[in-house]
Amino acid sequence: MELREVIGRRRSIRFLKPYKPVEREKIQMMFEAARIASHWGNVQSLRGVAVFRDSASPEVLAEIQAILLGWQLQIAPVIIVWYVQPAAVDSQADRVRAVTAAGAMGFGGPENRMRALEEQLIPLFDGIKEALKQPGLNEIDCGQGIAQATLMAYELGLGTCCLGTPKGPDILKALGVPEPARLLLLQTVGYPLEDWEAGGQRPRMDFEELFHLDHFDTPFPRDEKVVDQLTRDGVFTTPGPLPDRDDELEFMKHALGLKGDGIL
């Protein structure tokens, strides 16, 4: 499947087949994609715990599922708990040495690169190490890793949905994750029960409101030829709601034994 087509299909899939387990090798492929994502200083502060519904302890499952949209977590065969580990910054000197030795940073001969690293860059990082552990840059690069894992999931025929929770410290404690880790999000993973369109293309803000050219006062010009090309490539699909979406939701509600008319 072409990457552009994967991007077009990549939307939150909330309804998963609870009876169809996810192969561990596919979760490994998601983790492999996250592992090779770009991260500042090669620090790799993104970490994850894959919680399989059929093997995790009842205590762990209860802690994870006790959030507002807990029904999604109850039916998902796998939940990935993504978190950032700021303590990874403590090893940034060795991590940046490794990436520099591999020829990914600097210029000139290997000896000159390594000398400049030891005399200039590493002392700079050491001086701001504690600041680099604070929320910000790490979370941005963690997001790149999660995005790559998500694209891999869709390439493998899996649906995912990312959920936030205020119970981060409790969940990480239940999983035995050492401090000072911070929970990023929970990602449900499974085989889709709903159609890949999932109701159609989600509504989004106008392109010109979000992106600018050279200055904030100048909206980035949107070329309709590019829009047409991306539509042909499957990046843009039919805007929602699709005509049969309500019927699909009602069917899945009964199939999964969900009650009420709340937000799905």
Backbone as CSV, one residue per row, in Angstrom:
resi,resn,N_x,N_y,N_z,CA_x,CA_y,CA_z,C_x,C_y,C_z
1,MET,0.840,-1.192,0.000,0.000,0.000,0.000,0.878,1.245,0.000
2,GLU,0.563,2.212,-0.870,1.329,3.442,-0.932,1.144,4.256,0.346
3,LEU,2.223,4.977,0.750,2.170,5.761,1.980,1.025,6.760,1.938
4,ARG,0.798,7.401,0.797,-0.262,8.404,0.717,-1.634,7.777,0.943
5,GLU,-1.798,6.543,0.466,-3.069,5.860,0.699,-3.219,5.511,2.171
6,VAL,-2.123,5.107,2.818,-2.168,4.816,4.249,-2.562,6.061,5.031
7,ILE,-1.976,7.204,4.669,-2.307,8.458,5.346,-3.791,8.770,5.176
8,GLY,-4.320,8.526,3.976,-5.729,8.792,3.734,-6.644,7.923,4.574
9,ARG,-6.233,6.687,4.849,-7.049,5.776,5.641,-6.793,5.934,7.133
10,ARG,-5.755,6.675,7.474,-5.368,6.771,8.868,-6.290,7.737,9.616
11,ARG,-7.349,7.197,10.158,-8.223,7.961,11.032,-8.568,7.069,12.211
12,SER,-9.048,7.660,13.268,-9.318,6.887,14.478,-10.366,5.816,14.211
13,ILE,-10.015,4.579,14.539,-10.939,3.451,14.466,-11.286,3.078,15.904
14,ARG,-12.502,3.447,16.320,-12.909,3.227,17.707,-13.537,1.863,17.934
15,PHE,-14.114,1.300,16.883,-14.808,0.021,17.019,-13.913,-1.098,16.488
16,LEU,-13.466,-1.961,17.373,-12.554,-3.043,17.033,-13.226,-4.389,17.283
17,LYS,-12.735,-5.408,16.609,-13.257,-6.755,16.824,-12.694,-7.308,18.139
18,PRO,-13.521,-7.408,19.167,-12.994,-7.858,20.464,-12.605,-9.326,20.471
19,TYR,-13.121,-10.084,19.512,-12.886,-11.530,19.465,-11.657,-11.913,18.647
20,LYS,-11.051,-10.950,17.956,-9.914,-11.266,17.089,-8.628,-10.720,17.694
21,PRO,-7.763,-11.591,18.203,-6.522,-11.118,18.820,-5.558,-10.540,17.791
22,VAL,-4.676,-9.697,18.285,-3.634,-9.102,17.448,-2.336,-9.875,17.637
23,GLU,-1.729,-10.253,16.547,-0.475,-11.001,16.613,0.624,-10.156,17.255
24,ARG,1.419,-10.777,18.109,2.476,-10.037,18.797,3.504,-9.484,17.824
25,GLU,3.722,-10.196,16.730,4.714,-9.696,15.778,4.262,-8.383,15.152
26,LYS,2.961,-8.152,15.058,2.486,-6.889,14.489,2.690,-5.739,15.478
27,ILE,2.523,-6.021,16.755,2.837,-5.000,17.763,4.334,-4.724,17.755
28,GLN,5.140,-5.775,17.579,6.588,-5.567,17.484,6.918,-4.668,16.301
29,MET,6.247,-4.871,15.174,6.498,-4.027,14.008,6.163,-2.570,14.306
30,MET,5.105,-2.327,15.066,4.777,-0.955,15.462,5.897,-0.377,16.324
31,PHE,6.381,-1.168,17.274,7.468,-0.706,18.141,8.757,-0.482,17.342
32,GLU,9.012,-1.346,16.371,10.216,-1.175,15.539,10.149,0.140,14.774
33,ALA,8.959,0.464,14.253,8.792,1.720,13.522,9.001,2.912,14.447
34,ALA,8.519,2.801,15.689,8.705,3.890,16.655,10.173,4.030,17.048
35,ARG,10.876,2.911,17.150,12.271,2.929,17.612,13.197,3.662,16.666
36,ILE,12.924,3.581,15.362,13.847,4.196,14.401,13.447,5.630,14.052
37,ALA,12.409,6.155,14.701,12.001,7.536,14.432,13.077,8.508,14.910
38,SER,13.121,9.669,14.276,14.077,10.702,14.662,13.805,11.192,16.080
39,HIS,14.871,11.430,16.835,14.739,11.952,18.199,15.963,12.804,18.488
40,TRP,15.744,13.959,19.108,16.841,14.897,19.336,17.955,14.198,20.122
41,GLY,19.194,14.440,19.706,20.341,13.891,20.412,20.363,12.385,20.498
42,ASN,19.537,11.711,19.682,19.483,10.256,19.703,19.072,9.720,21.080
43,VAL,18.383,10.547,21.877,18.068,10.197,23.265,17.032,9.086,23.363
44,GLN,16.033,9.098,22.497,14.985,8.066,22.469,14.255,7.958,23.808
45,SER,13.582,9.020,24.183,12.838,9.004,25.449,11.451,8.384,25.313
46,LEU,11.045,8.016,24.076,9.751,7.367,23.890,9.826,5.911,24.315
47,ARG,8.885,5.499,25.160,8.805,4.121,25.612,7.352,3.660,25.526
48,GLY,7.127,2.361,25.506,5.769,1.854,25.426,5.620,0.504,26.095
49,VAL,4.450,0.255,26.637,4.090,-1.049,27.203,2.850,-1.534,26.457
50,ALA,2.953,-2.686,25.812,1.805,-3.274,25.120,1.044,-4.153,26.106
51,VAL,-0.181,-3.774,26.383,-1.014,-4.509,27.331,-2.008,-5.344,26.531
52,PHE,-1.843,-6.657,26.569,-2.738,-7.575,25.867,-3.884,-7.960,26.800
53,ARG,-5.103,-7.777,26.309,-6.267,-8.018,27.151,-6.343,-9.460,27.652
54,ASP,-5.835,-10.413,26.853,-5.957,-11.814,27.245,-4.818,-12.317,28.125
55,SER,-3.850,-11.440,28.431,-2.740,-11.901,29.269,-2.375,-10.943,30.404
56,ALA,-2.829,-9.703,30.347,-2.505,-8.739,31.405,-3.267,-9.075,32.685
57,SER,-2.750,-8.620,33.803,-3.399,-8.882,35.092,-4.698,-8.084,35.209
58,PRO,-5.672,-8.604,35.965,-6.923,-7.859,36.174,-6.681,-6.483,36.792
59,GLU,-5.662,-6.368,37.641,-5.367,-5.093,38.292,-4.923,-4.053,37.269
60,VAL,-4.072,-4.454,36.345,-3.596,-3.539,35.314,-4.747,-3.124,34.403
61,LEU,-5.553,-4.089,33.976,-6.675,-3.780,33.097,-7.674,-2.846,33.773
62,ALA,-7.947,-3.081,35.043,-8.903,-2.237,35.760,-8.405,-0.802,35.844
63,GLU,-7.117,-0.621,36.065,-6.551,0.724,36.170,-6.625,1.455,34.837
64,ILE,-6.334,0.733,33.763,-6.329,1.347,32.437,-7.745,1.669,31.963
65,GLN,-8.687,0.790,32.243,-10.034,0.927,31.688,-10.918,1.914,32.445
66,ALA,-10.441,2.419,33.564,-11.267,3.294,34.400,-11.172,4.749,33.956
67,ILE,-11.531,5.017,32.681,-11.567,6.390,32.189,-12.890,6.611,31.481
68,LEU,-13.131,7.829,31.051,-14.418,8.215,30.489,-14.841,7.318,29.332
69,LEU,-13.952,7.078,28.381,-14.270,6.234,27.229,-13.743,4.825,27.445
70,GLY,-13.983,4.298,28.643,-13.449,2.990,28.999,-13.944,1.859,28.127
71,TRP,-15.116,2.025,27.468,-15.629,0.943,26.629,-14.681,0.638,25.473
72,GLN,-14.000,1.670,24.954,-13.031,1.417,23.890,-11.877,0.558,24.393
73,LEU,-11.472,0.806,25.621,-10.366,0.061,26.208,-10.788,-1.354,26.599
74,GLN,-12.068,-1.532,26.889,-12.561,-2.851,27.273,-12.654,-3.803,26.094
75,ILE,-12.925,-3.282,24.895,-13.070,-4.167,23.738,-11.766,-4.333,22.964
76,ALA,-10.794,-3.467,23.201,-9.551,-3.518,22.421,-8.713,-4.736,22.807
77,PRO,-8.259,-5.519,21.837,-7.391,-6.649,22.153,-6.049,-6.223,22.738
78,VAL,-5.559,-5.043,22.315,-4.269,-4.537,22.791,-4.390,-3.046,23.081
79,ILE,-3.763,-2.616,24.154,-3.656,-1.199,24.478,-2.172,-0.888,24.654
80,ILE,-1.668,0.032,23.873,-0.276,0.453,24.053,-0.266,1.677,24.957
81,VAL,0.442,1.575,26.044,0.634,2.703,26.954,1.931,3.382,26.554
82,TRP,1.808,4.505,25.890,2.984,5.263,25.456,3.364,6.268,26.541
83,TYR,4.650,6.308,26.871,5.092,7.276,27.873,6.476,7.815,27.516
84,VAL,6.790,8.955,28.072,8.099,9.567,27.885,8.904,9.343,29.157
85,GLN,10.166,8.950,28.987,11.052,8.723,30.128,12.142,9.809,30.133
86,PRO,11.933,10.895,30.900,12.915,11.983,30.934,14.295,11.537,31.407
87,ALA,14.363,10.467,32.185,15.659,9.986,32.665,16.577,9.592,31.515
88,ALA,16.002,9.369,30.326,16.824,9.032,29.161,17.810,10.148,28.840
89,VAL,17.464,11.371,29.232,18.346,12.512,28.962,19.691,12.339,29.675
90,ASP,19.718,11.610,30.766,20.965,11.417,31.509,22.026,10.699,30.679
91,SER,21.589,9.919,29.699,22.547,9.189,28.866,22.765,9.858,27.511
92,GLN,22.336,11.133,27.394,22.407,11.784,26.094,23.833,11.905,25.555
93,ALA,24.820,12.023,26.442,26.203,12.133,25.958,26.609,10.886,25.185
94,ASP,26.340,9.720,25.750,26.687,8.474,25.064,25.855,8.278,23.809
95,ARG,24.585,8.703,23.853,23.718,8.524,22.696,24.162,9.413,21.530
96,VAL,24.582,10.642,21.831,25.020,11.533,20.761,26.404,11.133,20.269
97,ARG,27.221,10.523,21.146,28.506,9.979,20.684,28.275,8.889,19.645
98,ALA,27.278,8.031,19.891,27.000,6.922,18.978,26.550,7.432,17.618
99,VAL,25.664,8.418,17.608,25.147,8.909,16.335,26.201,9.722,15.580
100,THR,27.095,10.385,16.317,28.180,11.126,15.661,29.204,10.167,15.074
101,ALA,29.518,9.099,15.801,30.458,8.103,15.304,29.929,7.423,14.045
102,ALA,28.604,7.383,13.911,27.990,6.774,12.730,27.978,7.717,11.533
103,GLY,28.505,8.936,11.714,28.602,9.882,10.612,27.343,10.677,10.361
104,ALA,26.409,10.677,11.325,25.145,11.381,11.120,25.217,12.843,11.511
105,MET,26.251,13.250,12.235,26.358,14.632,12.684,27.720,15.207,12.338
106,GLY,27.772,16.505,12.071,29.040,17.198,11.866,29.642,16.947,10.506
107,PHE,30.826,17.515,10.329,31.522,17.377,9.060,33.011,17.284,9.351
108,GLY,33.792,17.061,8.299,35.220,16.845,8.494,35.497,15.388,8.831
109,GLY,36.737,15.088,9.194,37.127,13.722,9.505,36.542,13.244,10.827
110,PRO,36.530,11.926,11.060,35.983,11.365,12.294,36.623,11.943,13.554
111,GLU,37.949,12.124,13.542,38.623,12.649,14.740,38.170,14.074,15.042
112,ASN,38.049,14.887,14.007,37.615,16.274,14.214,36.184,16.340,14.726
113,ARG,35.323,15.483,14.172,33.924,15.464,14.622,33.828,15.092,16.095
114,MET,34.561,14.047,16.482,34.475,13.580,17.855,35.085,14.590,18.820
115,ARG,36.151,15.259,18.394,36.777,16.264,19.246,35.827,17.443,19.469
116,ALA,35.212,17.902,18.386,34.252,19.005,18.510,33.067,18.606,19.386
117,LEU,32.660,17.370,19.267,31.552,16.877,20.093,31.902,16.952,21.569
118,GLU,33.078,16.437,21.921,33.480,16.388,23.327,33.757,17.778,23.899
119,GLU,34.283,18.657,23.071,34.684,19.973,23.581,33.566,21.014,23.518
120,GLN,32.586,20.804,22.638,31.568,21.840,22.443,30.143,21.367,22.727
121,LEU,29.708,20.351,21.996,28.290,19.994,22.069,27.909,19.325,23.386
122,ILE,28.697,18.361,23.825,28.353,17.661,25.067,28.362,18.604,26.269
123,PRO,29.356,19.488,26.416,29.276,20.456,27.523,28.035,21.339,27.445
124,LEU,27.631,21.692,26.220,26.419,22.499,26.058,25.201,21.736,26.565
125,PHE,25.062,20.482,26.147,23.947,19.662,26.598,23.970,19.461,28.111
126,ASP,25.166,19.228,28.665,25.275,19.014,30.113,24.783,20.227,30.892
127,GLY,25.013,21.406,30.341,24.616,22.623,31.038,23.119,22.860,31.075
128,ILE,22.383,22.236,30.153,20.929,22.428,30.108,20.189,21.098,30.287
129,LYS,20.862,20.131,30.856,20.301,18.780,30.952,18.967,18.754,31.681
130,GLU,18.893,19.433,32.815,17.648,19.404,33.589,16.508,20.084,32.835
131,ALA,16.819,21.150,32.118,15.784,21.819,31.330,15.276,20.917,30.213
132,LEU,16.162,20.088,29.659,15.770,19.199,28.569,14.865,18.068,29.035
133,LYS,14.783,17.857,30.334,13.894,16.820,30.868,12.458,17.321,31.018
134,GLN,12.263,18.611,30.927,10.936,19.174,31.126,10.056,18.921,29.897
135,PRO,8.718,18.996,30.068,7.821,18.787,28.930,8.139,19.738,27.783
136,GLY,8.149,19.209,26.579,8.440,20.024,25.410,9.070,19.215,24.298
137,LEU,10.383,19.376,24.133,11.080,18.762,23.010,10.938,17.248,23.003
138,ASN,11.039,16.629,24.173,10.907,15.168,24.219,9.547,14.717,23.709
139,GLU,8.489,15.408,24.154,7.150,15.025,23.726,6.964,15.166,22.221
140,ILE,7.568,16.203,21.643,7.455,16.400,20.200,8.065,15.219,19.454
141,ASP,9.254,14.815,19.848,9.907,13.704,19.161,9.241,12.373,19.476
142,CYS,8.675,12.242,20.662,7.888,11.043,20.966,6.694,10.946,20.024
143,GLY,6.095,12.096,19.714,4.969,12.108,18.791,5.345,11.569,17.420
144,GLN,6.576,11.856,16.977,7.018,11.317,15.695,7.069,9.797,15.736
145,GLY,7.543,9.262,16.855,7.615,7.810,16.989,6.241,7.171,17.002
146,ILE,5.301,7.785,17.730,3.938,7.246,17.788,3.285,7.324,16.415
147,ALA,3.544,8.406,15.688,2.982,8.543,14.333,3.499,7.433,13.425
148,GLN,4.787,7.124,13.511,5.329,6.050,12.675,4.740,4.702,13.064
149,ALA,4.548,4.481,14.362,3.927,3.239,14.812,2.492,3.136,14.297
150,THR,1.787,4.261,14.269,0.400,4.273,13.810,0.314,3.970,12.318
151,LEU,1.204,4.571,11.540,1.229,4.284,10.105,1.549,2.812,9.854
152,MET,2.444,2.251,10.650,2.756,0.826,10.523,1.525,-0.017,10.829
153,ALA,0.762,0.359,11.859,-0.444,-0.384,12.210,-1.419,-0.428,11.044
154,TYR,-1.638,0.713,10.412,-2.570,0.757,9.289,-2.051,-0.032,8.100
155,GLU,-0.739,-0.015,7.911,-0.135,-0.816,6.850,-0.389,-2.304,7.088
156,LEU,-0.496,-2.704,8.353,-0.700,-4.107,8.720,-2.174,-4.474,8.836
157,GLY,-3.067,-3.535,8.493,-4.488,-3.830,8.553,-5.115,-3.638,9.912
158,LEU,-4.425,-2.945,10.809,-4.933,-2.715,12.150,-5.531,-1.318,12.276
159,GLY,-6.517,-1.190,13.136,-7.084,0.107,13.458,-6.612,0.537,14.839
160,THR,-6.474,1.840,15.036,-6.039,2.356,16.331,-6.820,3.610,16.690
161,CYS,-6.808,3.928,17.970,-7.402,5.172,18.445,-6.605,5.628,19.663
162,CYS,-6.224,6.890,19.679,-5.435,7.437,20.782,-6.357,8.131,21.782
163,LEU,-6.149,7.834,23.055,-6.986,8.364,24.126,-6.116,8.983,25.203
164,GLY,-6.569,10.101,25.739,-5.884,10.716,26.865,-6.529,10.295,28.176
165,THR,-5.842,10.523,29.262,-6.366,10.188,30.576,-5.646,11.000,31.641
166,PRO,-6.366,11.416,32.701,-5.705,12.097,33.820,-5.091,11.113,34.806
167,LYS,-5.251,9.822,34.545,-4.792,8.794,35.474,-3.386,8.300,35.144
168,GLY,-2.617,9.104,34.434,-1.294,8.681,34.017,-0.428,8.119,35.125
169,PRO,-0.247,8.847,36.234,0.619,8.332,37.306,0.145,6.985,37.853
170,ASP,-1.170,6.808,37.997,-1.698,5.547,38.527,-1.457,4.398,37.558
171,ILE,-1.647,4.667,36.261,-1.445,3.620,35.260,0.022,3.207,35.196
172,LEU,0.911,4.184,35.180,2.342,3.865,35.124,2.791,3.111,36.373
173,LYS,2.233,3.468,37.509,2.564,2.761,38.756,2.091,1.318,38.691
174,ALA,0.874,1.097,38.180,0.338,-0.260,38.065,1.190,-1.111,37.131
175,LEU,1.789,-0.471,36.123,2.640,-1.183,35.167,4.075,-1.343,35.649
176,GLY,4.399,-0.725,36.775,5.756,-0.819,37.299,6.759,0.048,36.578
177,VAL,6.291,1.077,35.880,7.197,1.964,35.149,7.902,2.882,36.139
178,PRO,9.226,2.949,36.101,9.966,3.781,37.061,9.776,5.270,36.826
179,GLU,9.811,6.031,37.893,9.768,7.492,37.788,11.066,7.983,37.159
180,PRO,11.082,9.177,36.577,10.030,10.202,36.512,9.222,10.168,35.222
181,ALA,8.836,8.980,34.772,8.118,8.847,33.510,6.814,9.642,33.525
182,ARG,6.418,10.118,32.328,5.145,10.817,32.154,4.343,10.101,31.072
183,LEU,3.083,9.792,31.359,2.246,9.134,30.373,1.904,10.104,29.250
184,LEU,1.982,9.623,28.019,1.639,10.437,26.861,0.195,10.178,26.436
185,LEU,-0.115,8.921,26.144,-1.468,8.564,25.738,-1.618,7.047,25.737
186,LEU,-2.885,6.621,25.635,-3.210,5.208,25.470,-3.657,5.017,24.024
187,GLN,-3.176,3.955,23.385,-3.544,3.690,21.993,-4.157,2.303,21.897
188,THR,-5.454,2.247,21.570,-6.092,0.960,21.356,-5.684,0.421,19.996
189,VAL,-5.504,-0.904,19.921,-5.066,-1.539,18.679,-5.879,-2.814,18.464
190,GLY,-6.375,-2.990,17.250,-7.111,-4.204,16.927,-7.546,-4.189,15.475
191,TYR,-8.280,-5.224,15.103,-8.810,-5.304,13.742,-10.142,-4.567,13.693
192,PRO,-10.330,-3.702,12.704,-11.532,-2.859,12.664,-12.829,-3.662,12.532
193,LEU,-13.807,-3.277,13.340,-15.160,-3.772,13.178,-15.930,-2.845,12.243
194,GLU,-15.619,-1.567,12.294,-16.278,-0.600,11.431,-15.556,-0.489,10.100
195,ASP,-16.229,0.111,9.139,-15.625,0.330,7.836,-14.429,1.266,7.976
196,TRP,-13.431,1.100,7.075,-12.234,1.938,7.135,-12.558,3.429,7.012
197,GLU,-13.652,3.742,6.329,-14.021,5.149,6.204,-14.406,5.738,7.549
198,ALA,-14.897,4.892,8.465,-15.258,5.325,9.827,-16.117,6.581,9.827
199,GLY,-17.084,6.600,8.912,-17.984,7.748,8.857,-17.590,8.822,7.885
200,GLY,-16.386,8.716,7.304,-15.952,9.708,6.327,-14.832,10.588,6.834
201,GLN,-14.300,11.398,5.928,-13.205,12.317,6.271,-13.640,13.269,7.368
202,ARG,-12.834,13.385,8.395,-13.167,14.244,9.520,-13.138,15.726,9.126
203,PRO,-14.023,16.532,9.695,-13.973,17.973,9.415,-12.723,18.589,10.025
204,ARG,-12.098,19.451,9.295,-10.874,20.105,9.758,-10.963,21.606,9.483
205,MET,-10.134,22.383,10.182,-10.088,23.822,9.945,-9.554,24.108,8.549
206,ASP,-9.870,25.285,8.046,-9.395,25.672,6.728,-7.870,25.709,6.697
207,PHE,-7.313,25.248,5.580,-5.877,25.181,5.377,-5.209,26.526,5.671
208,GLU,-5.814,27.610,5.160,-5.208,28.937,5.277,-5.195,29.460,6.709
209,GLU,-6.041,28.912,7.567,-6.037,29.315,8.967,-4.863,28.710,9.733
210,LEU,-4.327,27.638,9.213,-3.323,26.875,9.948,-1.889,27.137,9.507
211,PHE,-1.701,27.455,8.236,-0.346,27.512,7.687,-0.101,28.849,6.977
212,HIS,1.163,29.311,7.053,1.494,30.657,6.585,2.778,30.629,5.752
213,LEU,2.972,31.684,4.987,4.131,31.789,4.107,4.949,33.022,4.472
214,ASP,6.143,32.793,4.977,7.110,33.852,5.283,6.726,34.743,6.459
215,HIS,5.422,34.926,6.696,4.956,35.819,7.766,3.553,35.389,8.156
216,PHE,3.206,35.610,9.428,1.890,35.193,9.909,0.755,35.841,9.135
217,ASP,0.974,37.039,8.636,-0.084,37.768,7.928,-0.367,37.217,6.532
218,THR,0.481,36.288,6.069,0.324,35.764,4.715,-0.042,34.287,4.757
219,PRO,-1.294,33.941,4.514,-1.672,32.530,4.477,-0.896,31.790,3.390
220,PHE,-0.537,30.535,3.682,0.140,29.731,2.667,-0.859,29.463,1.539
221,PRO,-0.496,29.817,0.297,-1.442,29.644,-0.812,-1.715,28.166,-1.076
222,ARG,-2.981,27.819,-1.119,-3.372,26.433,-1.343,-3.655,26.214,-2.822
223,ASP,-2.827,25.393,-3.436,-2.957,25.103,-4.866,-3.978,23.980,-5.040
224,GLU,-5.061,24.256,-5.735,-6.110,23.260,-5.926,-5.634,22.078,-6.760
225,LYS,-4.606,22.276,-7.563,-4.051,21.148,-8.308,-3.440,20.122,-7.362
226,VAL,-2.820,20.615,-6.304,-2.265,19.713,-5.293,-3.389,18.981,-4.562
227,VAL,-4.447,19.718,-4.246,-5.600,19.103,-3.587,-6.186,18.003,-4.462
228,ASP,-6.322,18.286,-5.746,-6.866,17.290,-6.681,-5.970,16.058,-6.745
229,GLN,-4.650,16.278,-6.750,-3.714,15.160,-6.817,-3.827,14.287,-5.565
230,LEU,-3.885,14.922,-4.407,-3.998,14.165,-3.152,-5.344,13.454,-3.048
231,THR,-6.374,14.038,-3.633,-7.674,13.367,-3.662,-7.602,12.111,-4.523
232,ARG,-6.958,12.218,-5.675,-6.794,11.047,-6.550,-5.953,9.971,-5.876
233,ASP,-4.977,10.398,-5.064,-4.097,9.445,-4.384,-4.744,8.810,-3.154
234,GLY,-5.920,9.309,-2.759,-6.606,8.715,-1.620,-6.282,9.339,-0.284
235,VAL,-5.505,10.430,-0.272,-5.223,11.121,0.982,-6.493,11.788,1.498
236,PHE,-7.238,12.419,0.580,-8.525,13.022,0.918,-9.638,12.095,0.443
237,THR,-10.565,11.782,1.322,-11.667,10.892,0.975,-12.991,11.635,1.156
238,THR,-14.097,10.923,1.044,-15.419,11.546,1.111,-15.664,12.157,2.487
239,PRO,-16.033,13.441,2.536,-16.279,14.077,3.830,-17.442,13.404,4.567
240,GLY,-17.305,13.308,5.892,-18.379,12.756,6.703,-19.423,13.810,7.010
241,PRO,-20.595,13.333,7.466,-20.923,11.919,7.724,-21.393,11.211,6.458
242,LEU,-20.999,9.946,6.288,-21.487,9.166,5.165,-22.959,8.799,5.395
243,PRO,-23.711,8.554,4.329,-25.159,8.357,4.448,-25.576,7.251,5.416
244,ASP,-24.790,6.166,5.508,-25.197,5.037,6.340,-24.473,4.994,7.684
245,ARG,-23.845,6.104,8.085,-23.047,6.087,9.306,-23.890,5.813,10.550
246,ASP,-25.056,6.428,10.661,-25.878,6.208,11.843,-26.324,4.756,11.949
247,ASP,-26.645,4.150,10.819,-27.037,2.735,10.833,-25.860,1.858,11.251
248,GLU,-24.672,2.214,10.775,-23.476,1.455,11.141,-23.211,1.563,12.639
249,LEU,-23.341,2.768,13.185,-23.133,2.964,14.618,-24.135,2.172,15.444
250,GLU,-25.385,2.177,15.015,-26.417,1.448,15.739,-26.142,-0.058,15.709
251,PHE,-25.707,-0.556,14.564,-25.386,-1.978,14.442,-24.241,-2.357,15.374
252,MET,-23.175,-1.560,15.370,-22.012,-1.889,16.202,-22.342,-1.769,17.678
253,LYS,-23.179,-0.815,18.028,-23.604,-0.653,19.414,-24.254,-1.935,19.919
254,HIS,-25.158,-2.507,19.143,-25.841,-3.733,19.548,-24.897,-4.934,19.479
255,ALA,-24.045,-4.957,18.469,-23.122,-6.092,18.321,-22.164,-6.181,19.517
256,LEU,-21.781,-5.032,20.057,-20.829,-5.007,21.157,-21.512,-4.945,22.523
257,GLY,-22.822,-4.875,22.532,-23.538,-4.822,23.796,-23.390,-3.510,24.534
258,LEU,-23.181,-2.424,23.785,-23.043,-1.116,24.407,-24.414,-0.536,24.715
259,LYS,-24.520,0.183,25.803,-25.799,0.716,26.234,-25.816,2.235,26.152
260,GLY,-27.043,2.791,26.040,-27.188,4.234,26.059,-26.923,4.870,24.714
261,ASP,-27.043,6.190,24.694,-26.841,6.975,23.474,-25.734,7.998,23.655
262,GLY,-24.722,7.643,24.425,-23.648,8.571,24.715,-22.686,8.724,23.554
263,ILE,-21.668,9.505,23.787,-20.654,9.737,22.755,-19.951,8.429,22.446
264,LEU,-19.874,8.096,21.158,-19.205,6.879,20.743,-17.893,7.185,20.057
